[in-house]
Amino acid sequence: MFALTEALVMVQSAVSLALLSKDFLESKLPGNRNGKVRETLDLVLPRADSLLEVLAHTHFTRAGLRVQMHVDIPGVGEVDCLVNECLIVELDGGTHLEGKQVKKDQYRNNAGMRRGLLSLHYYYVDVVHHPERMVAEVMAVLFNREVGRFAPARFAPAWAPPS
């Protein structure tokens, strides 16, 4: 996966900077021997505001999740990722730690919750150094949602914290 990640970052950077087009690269990869390289090229996002988005998208899709990037949700605004149509995942850089941005993010989380969408936030260290943990947390939230643990208590199944 490490070589895939490095290759993806380089290709995404070149495409984002308009140094190369995805179509041009695809035209240079005919035949069966280039299947793995074409798979990497398939992970390039048409619009990526950061490489964190590209890497997170890759980790989530490789885990079998349905991921939409840059989704505009009425009353919430544009979110980085919408996973399985129910979970907002925001990928936050250093500016998200400034007071004004923290407040804005919290209001957006509240707006998402009012629409029935849960939110998770991840940072560089999570996406780059601990992607397995990030994916596991997303999967855990999706599982908890699926089994009704976010439902009103009268509808939620009996549950005890793991020992």
BARO-873009 format. One line per field, with one value per atom (N, C-alpha, C): residue in three letters; atom name; x, z, y. Coordinates in nm, 3 decimals, padded with zeros to 5 digits. Layout:
N
rest <- [Ala/...]
atom <- [CA/...]
u <- [X/...]
w <- [Z/...]
v <- [Y/...]
END
This chain:
163
rest <- [Met/Met/Met/Phe/Phe/Phe/Ala/Ala/Ala/Leu/Leu/Leu/Thr/Thr/Thr/Glu/Glu/Glu/Ala/Ala/Ala/Leu/Leu/Leu/Val/Val/Val/Met/Met/Met/Val/Val/Val/Gln/Gln/Gln/Ser/Ser/Ser/Ala/Ala/Ala/Val/Val/Val/Ser/Ser/Ser/Leu/Leu/Leu/Ala/Ala/Ala/Leu/Leu/Leu/Leu/Leu/Leu/Ser/Ser/Ser/Lys/Lys/Lys/Asp/Asp/Asp/Phe/Phe/Phe/Leu/Leu/Leu/Glu/Glu/Glu/Ser/Ser/Ser/Lys/Lys/Lys/Leu/Leu/Leu/Pro/Pro/Pro/Gly/Gly/Gly/Asn/Asn/Asn/Arg/Arg/Arg/Asn/Asn/Asn/Gly/Gly/Gly/Lys/Lys/Lys/Val/Val/Val/Arg/Arg/Arg/Glu/Glu/Glu/Thr/Thr/Thr/Leu/Leu/Leu/Asp/Asp/Asp/Leu/Leu/Leu/Val/Val/Val/Leu/Leu/Leu/Pro/Pro/Pro/Arg/Arg/Arg/Ala/Ala/Ala/Asp/Asp/Asp/Ser/Ser/Ser/Leu/Leu/Leu/Leu/Leu/Leu/Glu/Glu/Glu/Val/Val/Val/Leu/Leu/Leu/Ala/Ala/Ala/His/His/His/Thr/Thr/Thr/His/His/His/Phe/Phe/Phe/Thr/Thr/Thr/Arg/Arg/Arg/Ala/Ala/Ala/Gly/Gly/Gly/Leu/Leu/Leu/Arg/Arg/Arg/Val/Val/Val/Gln/Gln/Gln/Met/Met/Met/His/His/His/Val/Val/Val/Asp/Asp/Asp/Ile/Ile/Ile/Pro/Pro/Pro/Gly/Gly/Gly/Val/Val/Val/Gly/Gly/Gly/Glu/Glu/Glu/Val/Val/Val/Asp/Asp/Asp/Cys/Cys/Cys/Leu/Leu/Leu/Val/Val/Val/Asn/Asn/Asn/Glu/Glu/Glu/Cys/Cys/Cys/Leu/Leu/Leu/Ile/Ile/Ile/Val/Val/Val/Glu/Glu/Glu/Leu/Leu/Leu/Asp/Asp/Asp/Gly/Gly/Gly/Gly/Gly/Gly/Thr/Thr/Thr/His/His/His/Leu/Leu/Leu/Glu/Glu/Glu/Gly/Gly/Gly/Lys/Lys/Lys/Gln/Gln/Gln/Val/Val/Val/Lys/Lys/Lys/Lys/Lys/Lys/Asp/Asp/Asp/Gln/Gln/Gln/Tyr/Tyr/Tyr/Arg/Arg/Arg/Asn/Asn/Asn/Asn/Asn/Asn/Ala/Ala/Ala/Gly/Gly/Gly/Met/Met/Met/Arg/Arg/Arg/Arg/Arg/Arg/Gly/Gly/Gly/Leu/Leu/Leu/Leu/Leu/Leu/Ser/Ser/Ser/Leu/Leu/Leu/His/His/His/Tyr/Tyr/Tyr/Tyr/Tyr/Tyr/Tyr/Tyr/Tyr/Val/Val/Val/Asp/Asp/Asp/Val/Val/Val/Val/Val/Val/His/His/His/His/His/His/Pro/Pro/Pro/Glu/Glu/Glu/Arg/Arg/Arg/Met/Met/Met/Val/Val/Val/Ala/Ala/Ala/Glu/Glu/Glu/Val/Val/Val/Met/Met/Met/Ala/Ala/Ala/Val/Val/Val/Leu/Leu/Leu/Phe/Phe/Phe/Asn/Asn/Asn/Arg/Arg/Arg/Glu/Glu/Glu/Val/Val/Val/Gly/Gly/Gly/Arg/Arg/Arg/Phe/Phe/Phe/Ala/Ala/Ala/Pro/Pro/Pro/Ala/Ala/Ala/Arg/Arg/Arg/Phe/Phe/Phe/Ala/Ala/Ala/Pro/Pro/Pro/Ala/Ala/Ala/Trp/Trp/Trp/Ala/Ala/Ala/Pro/Pro/Pro/Pro/Pro/Pro/Ser/Ser/Ser]
atom <- [N/CA/C/N/CA/C/N/CA/C/N/CA/C/N/CA/C/N/CA/C/N/CA/C/N/CA/C/N/CA/C/N/CA/C/N/CA/C/N/CA/C/N/CA/C/N/CA/C/N/CA/C/N/CA/C/N/CA/C/N/CA/C/N/CA/C/N/CA/C/N/CA/C/N/CA/C/N/CA/C/N/CA/C/N/CA/C/N/CA/C/N/CA/C/N/CA/C/N/CA/C/N/CA/C/N/CA/C/N/CA/C/N/CA/C/N/CA/C/N/CA/C/N/CA/C/N/CA/C/N/CA/C/N/CA/C/N/CA/C/N/CA/C/N/CA/C/N/CA/C/N/CA/C/N/CA/C/N/CA/C/N/CA/C/N/CA/C/N/CA/C/N/CA/C/N/CA/C/N/CA/C/N/CA/C/N/CA/C/N/CA/C/N/CA/C/N/CA/C/N/CA/C/N/CA/C/N/CA/C/N/CA/C/N/CA/C/N/CA/C/N/CA/C/N/CA/C/N/CA/C/N/CA/C/N/CA/C/N/CA/C/N/CA/C/N/CA/C/N/CA/C/N/CA/C/N/CA/C/N/CA/C/N/CA/C/N/CA/C/N/CA/C/N/CA/C/N/CA/C/N/CA/C/N/CA/C/N/CA/C/N/CA/C/N/CA/C/N/CA/C/N/CA/C/N/CA/C/N/CA/C/N/CA/C/N/CA/C/N/CA/C/N/CA/C/N/CA/C/N/CA/C/N/CA/C/N/CA/C/N/CA/C/N/CA/C/N/CA/C/N/CA/C/N/CA/C/N/CA/C/N/CA/C/N/CA/C/N/CA/C/N/CA/C/N/CA/C/N/CA/C/N/CA/C/N/CA/C/N/CA/C/N/CA/C/N/CA/C/N/CA/C/N/CA/C/N/CA/C/N/CA/C/N/CA/C/N/CA/C/N/CA/C/N/CA/C/N/CA/C/N/CA/C/N/CA/C/N/CA/C/N/CA/C/N/CA/C/N/CA/C/N/CA/C/N/CA/C/N/CA/C/N/CA/C/N/CA/C/N/CA/C/N/CA/C/N/CA/C/N/CA/C/N/CA/C/N/CA/C/N/CA/C/N/CA/C/N/CA/C/N/CA/C/N/CA/C/N/CA/C/N/CA/C/N/CA/C/N/CA/C/N/CA/C/N/CA/C/N/CA/C/N/CA/C/N/CA/C/N/CA/C/N/CA/C/N/CA/C/N/CA/C/N/CA/C/N/CA/C/N/CA/C/N/CA/C/N/CA/C]
u <- [00.083/00.000/00.086/00.208/00.294/00.332/00.370/00.406/00.285/00.169/00.046/00.024/00.041/00.018/00.115/00.241/00.340/00.308/00.275/00.243/00.119/00.018/-00.106/-00.081/-00.001/00.029/00.099/00.194/00.266/00.173/00.094/00.003/-00.103/-00.162/-00.264/-00.205/-00.084/-00.019/-00.003/00.045/00.066/-00.066/-00.170/-00.301/-00.361/-00.352/-00.407/-00.339/-00.210/-00.136/-00.147/-00.226/-00.247/-00.118/-00.025/00.099/00.076/-00.016/-00.056/-00.207/-00.267/-00.409/-00.426/-00.533/-00.563/-00.582/-00.647/-00.667/-00.533/-00.439/-00.307/-00.239/-00.243/-00.179/-00.245/-00.378/-00.449/-00.411/-00.390/-00.353/-00.216/-00.134/00.001/00.007/-00.109/-00.112/-00.198/-00.174/-00.254/-00.206/-00.286/-00.245/-00.267/-00.256/-00.283/-00.177/-00.053/00.054/00.040/-00.042/-00.056/-00.181/-00.241/-00.364/-00.349/-00.243/-00.221/-00.203/-00.131/-00.108/-00.240/-00.322/-00.453/-00.542/-00.531/-00.608/-00.568/-00.440/-00.392/-00.447/-00.444/-00.496/-00.646/-00.718/-00.862/-00.890/-00.789/-00.806/-00.783/-00.734/-00.712/-00.847/-00.859/-00.984/-00.982/-01.094/-01.099/-01.076/-01.126/-01.105/-01.062/-00.944/-00.896/-00.838/-00.889/-00.837/-00.708/-00.685/-00.561/-00.532/-00.407/-00.371/-00.432/-00.464/-00.533/-00.664/-00.736/-00.862/-00.840/-00.736/-00.707/-00.674/-00.591/-00.552/-00.670/-00.749/-00.865/-00.963/-00.990/-01.080/-01.030/-00.901/-00.842/-00.860/-00.830/-00.844/-00.990/-01.084/-01.224/-01.276/-01.241/-01.290/-01.228/-01.102/-01.037/-01.103/-01.166/-01.237/-01.379/-01.417/-01.549/-01.658/-01.620/-01.720/-01.757/-01.879/-01.924/-01.890/-01.805/-01.754/-01.785/-01.845/-01.866/-01.782/-01.709/-01.623/-01.690/-01.666/-01.712/-01.863/-01.936/-02.082/-02.138/-02.226/-02.293/-02.423/-02.430/-02.547/-02.623/-02.750/-02.828/-02.831/-02.806/-02.805/-02.676/-02.588/-02.459/-02.345/-02.351/-02.244/-02.171/-02.059/-01.981/-01.898/-01.908/-01.830/-01.723/-01.614/-01.505/-01.549/-01.607/-01.649/-01.787/-01.867/-01.992/-01.981/-01.976/-01.954/-02.087/-02.117/-02.240/-02.365/-02.364/-02.476/-02.522/-02.445/-02.494/-02.388/-02.262/-02.154/-02.065/-02.058/-01.969/-01.830/-01.730/-01.592/-01.521/-01.470/-01.396/-01.248/-01.167/-01.023/-00.964/-00.916/-00.881/-00.731/-00.691/-00.552/-00.530/-00.414/-00.375/-00.467/-00.526/-00.613/-00.741/-00.775/-00.897/-00.880/-00.759/-00.735/-00.745/-00.765/-00.782/-00.924/-00.937/-01.065/-01.183/-01.170/-01.281/-01.321/-01.224/-01.254/-01.314/-01.267/-01.323/-01.471/-01.505/-01.646/-01.728/-01.675/-01.745/-01.766/-01.663/-01.674/-01.779/-01.785/-01.882/-02.025/-02.045/-02.178/-02.217/-02.122/-02.148/-02.181/-02.109/-02.141/-02.285/-02.321/-02.458/-02.561/-02.534/-02.626/-02.639/-02.528/-02.532/-02.613/-02.594/-02.669/-02.819/-02.857/-02.999/-03.056/-02.973/-03.017/-03.003/-02.960/-02.947/-02.814/-02.715/-02.583/-02.482/-02.412/-02.306/-02.180/-02.087/-01.963/-01.843/-01.736/-01.606/-01.504/-01.401/-01.293/-01.161/-01.079/-00.947/-00.843/-00.721/-00.610/-00.500/-00.399/-00.287/-00.234/-00.207/-00.149/-00.239/-00.369/-00.463/-00.460/-00.470/-00.481/-00.350/-00.238/-00.108/-00.046/-00.052/00.020/-00.067/-00.197/-00.286/-00.413/-00.400/-00.521/-00.606/-00.543/-00.620/-00.711/-00.660/-00.740/-00.854/-00.824/-00.926/-01.039/-01.004/-01.105/-01.183/-01.114/-01.183/-01.284/-01.249/-01.343/-01.465/-01.441/-01.553/-01.643/-01.583/-01.661/-01.741/-01.681/-01.750/-01.871/-01.857/-01.970/-02.079/-02.041/-02.140/-02.211/-02.138/-02.199/-02.297/-02.253/-02.341/-02.467/-02.455/-02.572/-02.664/-02.604/-02.681/-02.761/-02.703/-02.774/-02.862/-02.870/-02.963/-02.912/-02.784/-02.732/-02.744/-02.777/-02.799/-02.948/-03.029/-03.174/-03.216/-03.339/-03.389/-03.380/-03.360/-03.338/-03.448/-03.572/-03.680/-03.670/-03.595/-03.581/-03.445/-03.349/-03.214/-03.205/-03.125/-03.107/-03.029/-03.047/-02.972/-02.824/-02.746/-02.603/-02.526/-02.417/-02.327/-02.189/-02.115/-01.981/-01.895/-01.806/-01.719/-01.630/-01.604/-01.521/-01.375]
w <- [00.000/00.000/00.000/00.059/00.067/-00.072/-00.164/-00.300/-00.371/-00.348/-00.406/-00.358/-00.230/-00.172/-00.231/-00.239/-00.296/-00.441/-00.519/-00.661/-00.674/-00.594/-00.599/-00.567/-00.466/-00.428/-00.542/-00.606/-00.717/-00.835/-00.871/-00.986/-00.955/-00.835/-00.798/-00.803/-00.755/-00.758/-00.901/-00.988/-01.128/-01.196/-01.170/-01.231/-01.173/-01.042/-00.978/-01.027/-01.054/-01.104/-01.256/-01.319/-01.464/-01.541/-01.482/-01.552/-01.644/-01.604/-01.682/-01.668/-01.768/-01.755/-01.729/-01.664/-01.637/-01.768/-01.866/-01.997/-02.065/-02.057/-02.116/-02.052/-01.920/-01.849/-01.884/-01.890/-01.926/-02.066/-02.157/-02.295/-02.302/-02.201/-02.198/-02.124/-02.084/-02.002/-02.063/-02.188/-02.248/-02.197/-02.222/-02.194/-02.052/-02.037/-01.908/-01.803/-01.846/-01.748/-01.670/-01.716/-01.650/-01.563/-01.532/-01.454/-01.319/-01.247/-01.113/-01.123/-01.225/-01.242/-01.276/-01.360/-01.392/-01.268/-01.181/-01.055/-00.971/-00.968/-00.895/-00.959/-01.090/-01.162/-01.136/-01.118/-01.088/-00.955/-00.866/-00.735/-00.738/-00.849/-00.862/-00.861/-00.780/-00.769/-00.866/-00.935/-01.028/-00.958/-00.837/-00.758/-00.618/-00.581/-00.446/-00.388/-00.273/-00.208/-00.133/-00.102/-00.033/-00.058/-00.038/-00.053/00.059/00.172/00.278/00.226/00.146/00.090/00.000/-00.080/-00.172/-00.094/00.007/00.087/00.166/00.228/00.304/00.210/00.096/-00.003/-00.040/-00.061/-00.097/00.015/00.136/00.250/00.266/00.253/00.271/00.158/00.034/-00.077/-00.074/-00.036/-00.024/00.085/00.182/00.289/00.247/00.123/00.072/00.104/00.150/00.184/00.060/00.060/-00.047/-00.004/-00.082/-00.043/-00.153/-00.112/-00.201/-00.147/-00.237/-00.195/-00.230/-00.147/-00.170/-00.195/-00.100/-00.111/-00.046/-00.118/-00.063/00.002/00.133/00.209/00.251/00.209/00.244/00.396/00.435/00.576/00.647/00.583/00.642/00.565/00.434/00.349/00.286/00.225/00.159/00.262/00.257/00.346/00.265/00.332/00.264/00.211/00.298/00.260/00.319/00.241/00.292/00.270/00.380/00.375/00.396/00.303/00.308/00.328/00.272/00.273/00.412/00.516/00.650/00.746/00.708/00.799/00.731/00.791/00.741/00.800/00.714/00.760/00.710/00.804/00.772/00.796/00.705/00.712/00.739/00.860/00.908/00.911/00.859/00.864/00.983/00.987/01.099/01.121/01.014/01.030/01.106/01.111/01.180/01.331/01.377/01.521/01.571/01.480/01.518/01.569/01.668/01.735/01.642/01.545/01.455/01.374/01.327/01.248/01.334/01.457/01.549/01.569/01.590/01.609/01.484/01.369/01.242/01.225/01.253/01.241/01.337/01.459/01.557/01.513/01.458/01.408/01.290/01.206/01.094/01.146/01.249/01.310/01.362/01.430/01.483/01.371/01.263/01.149/01.088/01.078/01.027/01.117/01.248/01.343/01.332/01.311/01.295/01.171/01.073/00.951/00.962/01.079/01.100/01.055/01.035/00.991/01.106/01.130/01.230/01.165/01.247/01.195/01.270/01.195/01.251/01.188/01.265/01.214/01.229/01.126/01.128/01.082/01.128/01.101/01.024/00.985/00.907/00.970/01.099/01.166/01.154/01.156/01.145/01.004/00.904/00.765/00.717/00.753/00.700/00.784/00.917/01.002/01.066/01.074/01.139/01.058/00.928/00.847/00.889/00.938/00.978/01.095/01.190/01.306/01.261/01.169/01.118/01.052/00.965/00.896/00.997/01.096/01.198/01.275/01.306/01.377/01.291/01.164/01.073/01.064/01.051/01.042/01.172/01.286/01.414/01.424/01.382/01.385/01.291/01.171/01.075/01.130/01.194/01.254/01.364/01.452/01.560/01.507/01.400/01.337/01.281/01.214/01.150/01.252/01.368/01.468/01.560/01.534/01.607/01.735/01.756/01.882/01.891/01.782/01.786/01.785/01.804/01.808/01.948/01.964/02.099/02.182/02.311/02.399/02.388/02.367/02.360/02.235/02.132/02.010/01.998/02.079/02.068/02.128/02.069/02.127/02.258/02.342/02.466/02.433/02.502/02.473/02.598/02.614/02.726/02.668/02.728/02.677/02.680/02.579/02.580/02.702/02.754/02.875/02.841]
v <- [-00.120/00.000/00.125/00.116/00.233/00.283/00.193/00.234/00.294/00.236/00.290/00.432/00.454/00.587/00.688/00.652/00.745/00.777/00.675/00.696/00.783/00.756/00.833/00.980/01.006/01.145/01.217/01.152/01.216/01.243/01.144/01.161/01.266/01.260/01.359/01.500/01.516/01.648/01.697/01.611/01.650/01.684/01.607/01.633/01.762/01.780/01.900/02.028/02.018/02.134/02.150/02.064/02.065/02.044/01.970/01.935/01.815/01.731/01.613/01.597/01.536/01.506/01.357/01.324/01.184/01.108/01.172/01.108/01.078/01.172/01.150/01.030/01.025/00.914/00.782/00.780/00.657/00.609/00.703/00.665/00.600/00.622/00.565/00.431/00.380/00.258/00.148/00.110/00.002/-00.134/-00.234/-00.372/-00.417/-00.550/-00.614/-00.584/-00.560/-00.540/-00.410/-00.319/-00.190/-00.179/-00.291/-00.291/-00.225/-00.255/-00.196/-00.046/-00.002/00.142/00.211/00.149/00.206/00.212/00.112/00.115/00.235/00.266/00.383/00.510/00.515/00.632/00.651/00.542/00.550/00.620/00.624/00.687/00.838/00.890/01.034/01.104/01.208/01.282/01.400/01.423/01.535/01.670/01.680/01.802/01.759/01.800/01.771/01.899/01.940/02.059/02.030/01.903/01.865/01.718/01.682/01.541/01.457/01.518/01.444/01.388/01.467/01.420/01.299/01.304/01.194/01.067/01.082/00.965/00.909/00.996/00.949/00.879/00.940/00.879/00.740/00.726/00.597/00.495/00.536/00.442/00.398/00.492/00.458/00.369/00.401/00.319/00.181/00.172/00.041/-00.044/00.020/-00.052/-00.088/-00.052/-00.088/00.013/00.131/00.232/00.313/00.366/00.456/00.598/00.662/00.793/00.895/01.005/01.119/01.234/01.299/01.409/01.542/01.643/01.780/01.785/01.733/01.730/01.856/01.924/02.042/01.996/02.008/01.965/02.090/02.102/02.220/02.244/02.367/02.403/02.373/02.298/02.261/02.326/02.317/02.365/02.248/02.278/02.172/02.097/01.964/01.879/01.808/01.771/01.702/01.567/01.485/01.349/01.320/01.253/01.198/01.048/00.974/00.830/00.759/00.669/00.589/00.674/00.792/00.886/00.929/00.900/00.932/00.986/00.980/01.020/01.122/01.241/01.346/01.321/01.322/01.314/01.439/01.517/01.637/01.611/01.661/01.644/01.782/01.800/01.933/01.955/02.069/02.112/02.204/02.264/02.350/02.468/02.524/02.641/02.605/02.478/02.437/02.441/02.470/02.479/02.623/02.717/02.858/02.878/02.966/02.987/03.009/03.097/03.129/03.005/02.929/02.809/02.699/02.686/02.585/02.611/02.739/02.775/02.742/02.778/02.750/02.600/02.520/02.375/02.319/02.371/02.322/02.355/02.474/02.509/02.420/02.387/02.296/02.157/02.110/01.980/01.981/02.089/02.101/02.096/02.169/02.170/02.031/01.959/01.822/01.730/01.744/01.662/01.688/01.815/01.847/01.779/01.753/01.684/01.532/01.485/01.341/01.283/01.370/01.325/01.336/01.229/01.231/01.288/01.337/01.394/01.341/01.317/01.285/01.379/01.414/01.499/01.425/01.433/01.373/01.473/01.451/01.542/01.467/01.541/01.486/01.358/01.362/01.246/01.123/01.143/01.030/00.971/01.058/01.012/00.952/01.013/00.969/00.859/00.872/00.778/00.670/00.692/00.594/00.570/00.543/00.526/00.407/00.301/00.183/00.218/00.295/00.336/00.428/00.521/00.611/00.532/00.438/00.357/00.273/00.218/00.137/00.221/00.346/00.433/00.465/00.494/00.521/00.399/00.282/00.158/00.135/00.166/00.148/00.240/00.365/00.459/00.412/00.369/00.319/00.196/00.106/-00.013/00.028/00.118/00.162/00.227/00.302/00.363/00.254/00.157/00.050/-00.031/-00.056/-00.138/-00.054/00.077/00.161/00.222/00.224/00.278/00.430/00.495/00.639/00.671/00.569/00.586/00.627/00.676/00.703/00.576/00.591/00.477/00.372/00.414/00.316/00.228/00.273/00.195/00.126/00.169/00.116/-00.024/-00.112/-00.244/-00.235/-00.334/-00.338/-00.345/-00.268/-00.265/-00.233/-00.300/-00.272/-00.244/-00.152/-00.123/-00.249/-00.264/-00.382/-00.383/-00.501/-00.510/-00.522]
END
